[in-house]
Amino acid sequence: MVSLTADTSPLRPDRNLALELVRATEAASIRAVPFIGRGDKEAADGAAVDAMRAFLGTVNFQGRVVIGEGEKDNAPMLFNGEVVGSGRGPECDIAVDPIDGTSLTAAGRQNALSVIAVSDRGTMLDASSVFYMDKLVTGPAGVGVVDIRLPVGENIRLLAKALGKPVDELVVSVLNRPRHEKLIEEIREAGAGTRLMSDGDVAGGINAARHGARTDMCVGVGGSPEGIVTACAIKALGGHIQGRLWPRDDEERQRGIDADLKMDYVYEAEELVQGDNTLFVATGVTDGQLVAGVSREGNYVYTESVVLRGASGTLRRISSEHLVSKWL
């Protein structure tokens, strides 16, 4: 298995791989800027995809896209199974989302990110045949305490006790969707508050697991790809994540079974992404709790990114300034 930790072997990437990947998320975020608040999410996504693909082609690794934006026929999306990188260096699984929150970007709302996650080759669950996943994410206090099989009210009470705070001080993030009406009602009946997200549940999950964030738990049905990406970040944060596939119909359920995915089964963190040899990088497109969005002042464009490394359990922030003339 290839390691993402520092090593003298040319077949094993060192920490600098994360910095190379940040260049790709920065590029995607900057290219999306002209489309923020313009109402055209496809144009924003297309610009971000083109920029991310171009920069990934310069990185010295052999990345196989396990979690992408679609199949090969949907090019120019970064498709599932696509090989990216220079063709030299370590073999890795890669999950990409040039913009997690295209609707947020199009509307000019907060919490849109450009995201890449990487793990050793063969360690990332390919859940692409089932689009949705029911997820439960908390910080370290929830490890061995909460469980997605339990009613949400019970998980709230258990987490509050583990955190040593009253239930009415807990805040739970949920995607604001009709399918979550009952879930939202149960959270409020348990005495906790809700933070309803219009989109972008990668940021929601990470914020629930991050020390000092304003949310304590993230629950509900969101994208399966986002679940795998979030799991890579949770490895570095020492948090809790579980996922249960949520097929929309019998046909999708059968596709999942044919792809050797387990239905009515709870995937633990180690089954979503094996090992702690993970990297997660994200750059803000619009402002959010996790990172600031792209901003411009005179001849400069400013970006903020985070790098989470599972092997060392670190979260690093990278603030960059870019000459406008090189980008926009």
C-alpha positions in Angstrom: 0.0 0.0 0.0 1.3 3.4 -0.9 1.9 5.9 2.0 1.0 9.5 1.9 3.5 10.2 4.7 7.0 11.5 4.2 9.4 9.0 2.6 12.6 9.1 0.5 11.2 6.6 -2.0 10.1 8.2 -5.3 7.0 6.0 -5.3 5.8 7.4 -2.0 4.6 11.0 -1.8 5.5 13.3 1.0 3.5 16.1 2.7 4.1 18.4 -0.3 1.4 16.4 -2.2 -1.1 18.3 -0.2 0.4 21.7 -1.3 0.2 20.6 -4.9 -3.4 19.6 -4.5 -4.2 23.0 -3.0 -3.1 24.6 -6.2 -5.9 22.7 -8.0 -8.6 23.7 -5.5 -7.4 27.3 -5.5 -7.6 27.3 -9.3 -11.1 25.9 -9.3 -12.3 28.4 -6.8 -10.8 31.4 -8.6 -12.2 30.3 -11.9 -15.7 30.1 -10.4 -15.6 33.7 -9.2 -17.1 35.4 -12.3 -20.2 33.1 -11.9 -20.9 33.8 -8.2 -24.4 35.1 -7.8 -25.1 34.9 -11.6 -27.6 32.1 -11.4 -25.8 29.7 -13.7 -24.5 26.8 -11.6 -23.6 24.7 -14.7 -21.3 27.5 -16.0 -19.7 27.9 -12.6 -19.1 24.1 -12.3 -17.7 23.8 -15.8 -15.2 26.6 -15.2 -14.1 25.0 -11.9 -13.8 21.5 -13.5 -11.6 22.8 -16.4 -9.3 24.6 -13.9 -9.0 21.6 -11.6 -8.3 19.1 -14.3 -5.6 21.3 -15.8 -3.8 21.7 -12.5 -4.2 18.0 -11.5 -2.4 17.1 -14.7 0.8 18.7 -13.4 0.8 16.9 -10.0 3.3 14.0 -9.7 0.9 11.2 -8.8 -1.3 8.6 -10.5 -4.8 9.5 -9.2 -7.8 7.4 -10.1 -11.0 9.3 -9.7 -13.2 7.1 -7.5 -15.6 9.8 -6.6 -16.2 12.2 -9.5 -19.0 14.2 -11.1 -20.4 11.5 -13.4 -19.5 8.9 -16.0 -17.2 9.3 -19.0 -20.0 10.3 -21.3 -20.6 13.4 -19.2 -17.2 15.0 -20.1 -15.9 17.6 -19.4 -16.8 16.5 -15.9 -14.1 14.7 -14.0 -15.6 11.3 -14.4 -15.5 8.2 -12.2 -12.6 6.1 -13.3 -10.6 8.9 -14.9 -6.9 8.9 -14.3 -5.4 12.2 -13.4 -1.9 13.4 -12.6 1.5 13.4 -14.4 1.6 9.6 -14.6 4.6 9.5 -12.2 4.6 8.9 -8.5 2.2 7.1 -6.2 -1.0 5.4 -7.1 -3.9 6.9 -5.2 -7.7 7.0 -5.0 -9.0 10.5 -5.4 -12.4 12.1 -4.8 -13.1 15.5 -6.4 -15.8 18.1 -6.2 -14.7 21.2 -8.1 -17.6 23.0 -6.4 -19.4 21.4 -3.5 -22.4 23.8 -3.5 -23.0 24.8 -7.2 -26.4 26.2 -6.2 -24.8 28.1 -3.4 -22.3 29.6 -5.9 -25.0 30.5 -8.4 -27.1 32.2 -5.7 -24.1 33.9 -4.1 -24.7 32.1 -0.8 -22.2 30.9 1.8 -20.3 27.6 2.3 -19.4 26.7 -1.3 -16.1 24.9 -1.5 -13.7 23.3 -4.0 -12.7 20.0 -2.6 -10.2 17.1 -3.3 -9.6 14.1 -1.0 -6.9 11.4 -1.5 -6.2 8.0 0.0 -4.0 5.0 -0.9 -5.1 3.1 -4.0 -7.9 0.7 -3.3 -8.9 2.2 0.0 -11.8 4.5 -0.9 -15.3 3.0 -1.1 -16.8 3.4 -4.6 -20.4 4.3 -3.7 -21.1 5.9 -7.1 -23.9 3.5 -8.0 -26.2 4.8 -5.2 -26.4 8.6 -5.2 -27.6 9.2 -1.7 -26.3 8.2 1.8 -27.8 8.8 5.2 -25.0 10.1 7.5 -24.2 10.9 11.1 -21.1 13.0 11.8 -19.8 14.4 15.2 -16.5 15.4 16.7 -14.3 13.2 18.8 -16.8 13.2 21.7 -19.2 11.2 19.7 -16.8 8.3 19.0 -18.2 5.2 20.7 -21.1 7.2 22.0 -23.6 7.9 19.1 -24.9 5.5 16.6 -26.9 6.1 13.4 -29.1 3.1 14.3 -30.4 5.0 17.3 -33.2 7.6 17.2 -31.8 11.1 16.6 -33.2 12.3 20.0 -31.3 9.6 21.9 -28.1 10.5 20.0 -28.6 14.1 20.9 -28.9 13.3 24.6 -25.9 10.9 24.5 -23.7 13.5 22.7 -24.8 16.3 25.1 -23.8 14.2 28.1 -20.4 13.3 26.4 -19.8 17.0 25.7 -20.9 18.1 29.2 -23.4 20.6 28.0 -27.1 21.0 28.1 -29.2 19.5 25.3 -30.6 22.9 24.5 -27.1 24.2 23.7 -26.6 21.5 21.0 -26.8 22.6 17.3 -27.5 20.0 14.6 -26.8 20.6 10.9 -29.3 19.2 8.4 -29.9 19.7 4.7 -33.1 21.7 4.3 -35.0 19.2 2.2 -38.6 17.9 2.3 -37.3 14.4 3.1 -36.0 15.8 6.4 -39.1 17.4 7.7 -39.7 14.6 10.3 -36.0 14.5 11.2 -35.9 18.2 11.9 -39.1 17.9 14.0 -37.5 15.2 16.1 -34.3 17.2 16.6 -36.3 20.1 17.9 -38.5 17.9 20.0 -35.4 16.6 21.7 -34.5 20.1 22.7 -31.6 20.8 20.3 -31.4 23.6 17.8 -31.0 23.2 14.0 -28.8 24.8 11.4 -30.5 24.2 8.1 -28.2 24.0 5.1 -29.4 24.7 1.6 -26.5 22.8 0.1 -22.9 21.8 0.8 -23.0 19.0 3.3 -19.2 18.4 3.2 -18.7 21.7 5.0 -21.6 20.8 7.3 -20.0 17.5 8.3 -16.5 18.9 8.8 -17.9 21.8 10.9 -19.7 19.3 13.1 -16.5 17.4 13.8 -14.2 20.4 14.1 -13.0 21.7 17.4 -14.5 25.0 18.3 -17.1 25.0 15.6 -20.7 26.3 16.1 -22.4 22.9 15.3 -22.1 19.7 17.2 -23.7 17.1 14.9 -24.5 16.7 11.2 -27.3 14.2 10.2 -29.5 13.3 7.3 -29.5 12.1 3.7 -27.0 13.8 1.4 -24.8 12.7 -1.5 -22.9 9.4 -1.2 -19.8 11.1 -2.8 -19.9 13.8 -0.2 -20.0 11.1 2.5 -16.7 9.6 1.2 -15.1 12.9 0.9 -16.1 13.9 4.4 -14.8 10.6 5.8 -11.3 11.5 4.6 -11.5 14.8 6.5 -13.0 13.2 9.7 -9.9 10.8 9.8 -7.8 13.9 10.5 -10.2 15.4 13.0 -10.6 12.3 15.1 -14.3 12.5 14.7 -17.2 10.1 14.2 -18.8 9.3 10.9 -21.2 6.5 9.8 -23.1 6.1 6.5 -26.0 4.1 5.3 -26.8 4.0 1.6 -30.2 5.4 0.7 -31.3 4.1 -2.8 -34.1 6.2 -4.3 -35.9 3.2 -6.0 -35.6 -0.6 -6.6 -33.6 -0.1 -9.7 -30.9 2.0 -7.9 -30.9 -0.5 -5.1 -30.2 -3.3 -7.5 -27.4 -1.3 -9.1 -25.8 -1.0 -5.7 -26.1 -4.7 -5.0 -24.6 -5.4 -8.5 -21.7 -3.2 -7.5 -21.1 -5.2 -4.3 -22.4 -2.4 -2.1 -24.3 -3.4 1.1 -27.9 -2.2 1.5 -29.5 -1.7 4.9 -26.0 -1.7 6.3 -24.1 0.8 8.4 -20.7 1.7 7.0 -18.2 2.8 9.6 -15.4 5.3 9.0 -12.9 2.5 8.3 -15.1 1.0 5.6 -15.8 4.4 3.9 -12.0 5.0 3.7 -9.5 2.5 4.9 -6.6 3.6 7.1 -5.5 7.0 8.3 -3.4 7.7 5.2 -5.7 10.4 3.9 -5.5 14.0 2.6 -8.3 16.4 2.4 -7.9 19.9 0.8 -10.6 22.5 0.3 -10.6 26.1 -0.8 -13.5 28.5 -0.2 -15.5 29.7 -3.2 -17.9 31.7 -1.1 -17.5 32.7 2.6 -18.4 30.0 5.2 -17.6 28.7 8.7 -14.8 26.5 7.5 -12.9 28.9 5.2 -13.3 32.4 3.7 -14.4 32.7 0.1 -12.4 34.2 -2.8 -12.0 37.9 -2.5 -10.5 40.6 -4.7 -8.7 43.8 -3.8 -7.0 45.8 -6.6 -4.6 43.6 -8.5 -4.8 40.7 -6.2 -7.2 37.8 -5.6 -7.1 36.2 -2.1 -8.0 32.6 -1.3 -8.2 30.6 2.0 -7.7 26.8 2.1 -7.6 24.0 4.7 -5.5 20.9 4.5 -6.4 17.9 6.8 -3.9 15.1 7.0 -5.1 11.8 8.6 -1.6 10.4 9.3 -0.7 13.4 11.6 -4.2 14.5 12.7 -3.5 18.1 11.6 -5.6 20.9 10.1 -3.6 23.6 8.4 -4.8 26.8 6.9 -3.3 28.3 3.8 -3.9 31.9 2.8 -2.7 32.9 -0.6 -2.7 36.0 -2.8 -2.7 35.7 -6.6 -2.1 38.3 -9.3 -5.4 39.1 -11.0 -3.6 39.3 -14.4 -2.7 35.6 -14.1 -6.3 34.5 -13.5 -9.3 36.7 -14.3 
